[in-house]
Amino acid sequence: MSTTQHRSIRDRMAARRAQQQHRQSLEQELASFATPAERLELELILSRYPDEKTAEVRDILSRQQVQAA
């Protein structure tokens, strides 16, 4: 395997780690909206934006709600 291939693999792994860290951070931040009123307020804010822009946040909120039930 060439140096370029090693660098490419290393870069992809680093990007994946950064993406995972971002998602974990977002999950923790969204978990702080714990009360029904806070969740409703967040849903109202999200409703102002297109689904394409809020899909990740909505997915996390949905999974957190299922886990809490």
Buried (B, 14 or more C-beta within 10 A) or exposed (E): EEEEEEEEEEEEEEEEEEEEEEEEEEBEEBEEBEEEEEBEEBEEEBEEEEEEEBEEBBEBBEEBEEEEE
